[in-house]
């Protein structure tokens, strides 16, 4: 698969530094296992980020430094080692990436989905105490309520696809969102859309009905 939507470089840098929570790191690892472009970007970010941090005087990486990192990643030639290989292609089309297996098992076929709403099912990862990690399955042609995010959300599409104001998201793509993003994903016809998502705060629904039932919906 060839991803068209990727994590922000600051997310990549946080991952390289070991600063992501286990939930966000699991989604990031899953994407890296299937995206050669991001593996290459991560290798470059580690090198360039190391140079930037070596010039700091004991202060955390500021937003201006993050901007410089983005600029250098966009302009500097590839002078780092080739990206590590992806996970081997498995015969099971439902096989989960290795990074997700400690939380959900080896295959989507074995997941015990829980009903949320008509056409929408989920399962939360057990043993995750910092942030939240879940699988979400949405039936084809289904529209989710308009919402924003109370914090950060990192979502990877495992199968199927959806469309929203940010574009078309298919298998392998990642949506790296914050509290400024308002969107309404609509799954495409054909296959259910199955995603893995890490969040650090509940969603904020825009419609009155969705807000009314939000206490009953574990999102």
C-alpha angles and dihedrals in degrees: 000000000000115000120216098185119056140180119273114265090243088059089050092049091049089050092051090050093050090243098126120097116248091259095054092039090055092055091044092050091049091054093046090053089062104031119073091183093059093044088056092045090050091053090051092045090054091053097042093039089053090054092049094046092049088062094051120099100225095297126125119258105280126212091256089055089049088052091052089051091053091050094049092047089054096048111028120090122247102269099153132090117285117273115271115258122272124248111284115265109259127211092229106086088200095055114132122222113267092248091062098046097085088059105035108014130249102297140034087224089071097048115117101218122207121214118245103164137336107309094002126101134165145177125206122220114252120231097023106132100164114064120333133282124190146155116234126196119192123184118243117273093020123139119213119213118272108264149159128212126256088212136338128336129188114189130179123194111229098179138349120023146247139201130219140149090292094058141259116332118196137166111319095018121124129210110206103191139174138188092283094065120095116182146147113215115211116194117228122243119267115039129031114260111242119190139172113219136187118197135174097198138022122273118259112225119209102205121078094232093051090047090050094055096036093101087061095047116077096216 
